[in-house]
Amino acid sequence: MTGHQAIRPSGRQVSLIAAVCCGSLLAATDQVGQVDITTFTHSDIQLEHAGTVVRIDPWSVSDLSKGKPADLILITDDVGHHLDPKAIAHVRKPGAPVVVASNGLKGVPDGIVMMNGDTREIAGVKIEATAAYDIKPGEPFHPKGEANGYIVTLGGKRIYVAGVTECVPEVRGASSIDVIFFAINVPLQRMEPAAAIECLTAIKPKVVYPYHYDQEWVRPVPAGGKRPVPSTRGLKELTDALSRHGIEVRLANWYPS
């Protein structure tokens, strides 16, 4: 992207880096321009501008009482921590549209399917569905065409929720991105920090939220069991490298301890 203005690391960013070093993460409730960004658990995000609430991948593990009723819901994939019918029903305003990828109708029968590459205005919000898929084979595997990322234009900002994906050409080609939510530490050595750094420096967003990065934390917990201590693997490496490129990194409390 041409004409990108470098952003110096802020005091808030420095404090978050310090938190990673000390083994804890600060909660992230932020603003970008006039858009309020609330992060919940793993990949559960709320965006709000001028009274319009967009929720992405609501999940019942989150404290759903902390969010607002959603005017629009976006679902990236059909895995339970992305497509959770109970959570969707809880946060959805009556009649609010739910956008799903090609694999999502079984969980949301009245969902609106957007295919990779589609652009629509829904609930007054411009939505671009982007490809999200794997190149390296293995299990789990995200085939091309089944899942979506989304670029949401809200309050004059382009906010890219990339979904679970490798740095495929469709992802690398995203342009004029103000904020990106980007998965790292994906199983089978996909999107390790070095690969994520290379991809993000090509996209040149203004702000990066690493997310969906602790795969052990989200595994089902047996009765009476406890979730593991949240991991911060790769976060400092990512933050330090992107800061050198003038890209701000914001670290949210995706995994409560």
N, C-alpha and C positions, 0 to 999 in steps of 0.2 A: 504494500500500500504506500503510495507516494504522499508526501506532505505530512507524515506522521510526526507529531511533536513529542519529544522525549519527556517522560514524567520522572521527576526525581523521587527517590524513596521518601515517603512521608514519615513523620514521627510515629504515626499509628503503625505503619509497616514495620519500622524498626522494633517497636514493642512486640509485635507479633512474632518476628524472627527470634527475639529473646525468649518468648514463650515456648517456641519449638525447641530451643536449646535446652530449656529447663524441663521438658517433658510434659508440657501442658499446652492447651490451646485456648485462646480467648474466644468468647462468643462473638459472632459477627452479625450485626444488624446495621445495614449500611444504606447509603444513598449514592447514586450516580446521577448527577444532574438532578432532575425532579422525580426520579424513579426510586422508590423504596425497595430494597432487596432484603428479604428475610430468608435465612437458611435454616433448614431443619435437620434431617438425618440422611446421610449418604448421598442422595441425589434429589432430595425433596426441597423445592425452591418455591418461594412466593415473590412475585413482582407486583408492584402497585404504583399506579400513576393516575392522578385526578379522579380517584374513586373507582377505577377499573382494576380488578384483582385477577392476576393470571397465576395459576398454580401448575407446577411441573412435577410430575411423578410423586403425588402425595402418597405417603406410606404410613400404615397404622402404627409402626414402631415410633414414629414421631409423636409429640404431644399435639394432637390435632386441635386441641382447644386454644392453642396459641396463634393459630392462623385466622384468616378472615374468610368469609364465604366467597367462593370463587365465581367470577363472571365467565371464565374460560379456563379449561384444564387441558394440558398437553401431556400426552403419554409417549415416552420414547421407545418402549420395548414391551414384550409380554411377560418378562420375568416378574415374580411376585413383588420385589422391592421397587419395581417401576410401575407395574400395572396391578393395583390393589383395589378391587371393587369396593371393599368396605370403606377404605379411606376416601375414594372418589365420592361415594354417596355422602360421606360426612361433610366434606368441604364444598360440595357442589351446590350452587344456588338452584332453585327449581327451574328446570328447563335450560340451564346453562350448557353450552356446547362442550363436548369432550372430543378432542382431536386425538386420533390414534394412528399408529403406523399400520402397515398392511397386515401385521400379525395380531392386531389388537381387538378385533370385533368380538372374539369369543368372550372377552372379559367385559366389554362395553358394547352390548348389542346395538345401542342407538348412537354409537360413536361416529364421528366424521373421519373418514379415512383420507389421509394425505400421503401421497407417494413421494419418494425421493425426487426432489426437483420441483414439486408443486409450490405455488405461491397463492395465498388466499387472504382475504380480509374477513375475519370472523370476530364477532362481538366488538367490532370497531377497531380491531388490532390486526396489523399486517403480520402474517406468519409465513415464513419460508421453511419448508421441510427439506432437510439436507440428508445426504447419505451418511450412514453410520454402520461400519462393517469391519470385519477382520480380514487380514491377508494371511497371517500365519495359521495353519490348520491346527486343530486340537479341540478339546472339550473343556470349557464351553466354547462355542463358535457362533459368531454373528454373521450370517451370510449377507451378501449385498442385496438390498431391496427390502429386507424384512423390518428393519428398525429405522428410526428417524433421529436426527438432531433437529433443532429448531432455531432459526434466527427470528427473534421477536423485535419488532420496532415499536417502542413504547416511549412516550415522552421525548421523542426525537433521538432516542438512543437505540443502537443496534446491539441487542443482547443475544449472544449465541450460546445455547445449551447444546453442547456437541454430542451428548450421549456417550455410549461406550463404543469406541471406534479406534482404529489405528489411524495413522496420519496418511489417509488415502488422498488422492488428488482433489476430491470434492471438499475435503476438510481444509487442506492446505490452501485451496483457492478462495476461501472466504475472505471478503474484503471489507474495509471500513468498519471493523468491529470495535465497539466501545468496551464491551465486557464479554468475556468468554468463561464458561464453566467447562473445565477440561479434566477428563478422567486420567489418572495415572496409576501405576502399579497394577495394571490389569493382568489377570492370570496368563500363564504361558509366556511370560516375559514380553508381553505386548505393552507398549507405552510405558516402558521404564523411564525414569527421570530424564536420561540423556536424550531419548527419542522425543519425549514431550517438549524438552527445551528446544530441540531442533525444529519441531513443528510449530511451536508458538512463536519463535523468532521469525519464522516465515510468514505467519498470519499477521503479526504485529498488532495485537489488540492493545488497548490502553490499560485495561485491568484484567487480571487473570484470577479466577477462583479455582484452585485445584479441588476436585471433588471425586467421589466414588473411588477412593484410594485405599481403603482398609477392607479388603475382601474377607479377612478372618472375622472381623467384628460383626459382619452382617449374616454370618452363617446361623441357621436355626439353633436355638439354645434348648437343650433338653430340660425337662421339668426339674426344677430345683437348681438348675445350673446358672452360671453367670457369664456375661459377655467378657471377652478378654480386655485387657488394658488397651486403649486406643493406640494405634501405631501412628508415628509421624514420619515414617520412612520416606525419604526422597524430598520432603518439603523444603528443608533448608537448602539443599543443592539446587532445587528448582528456583527458589526465591532469590538466592545469590546470583545465579546465572541470568535470570530475566531482569533483575535490577540493573545489571551491567548493560543491558540493552534498552534501558529506560522504560521498562514495562513494570507496572505496579502489580504486586501479588498480594491478595487478601486471603487470609487463612481463617476459615470459619470453624466453629465447633460442631463438626458433622457427627462426631462419635462421642456422646456423653460417657464419662467414666462412672 
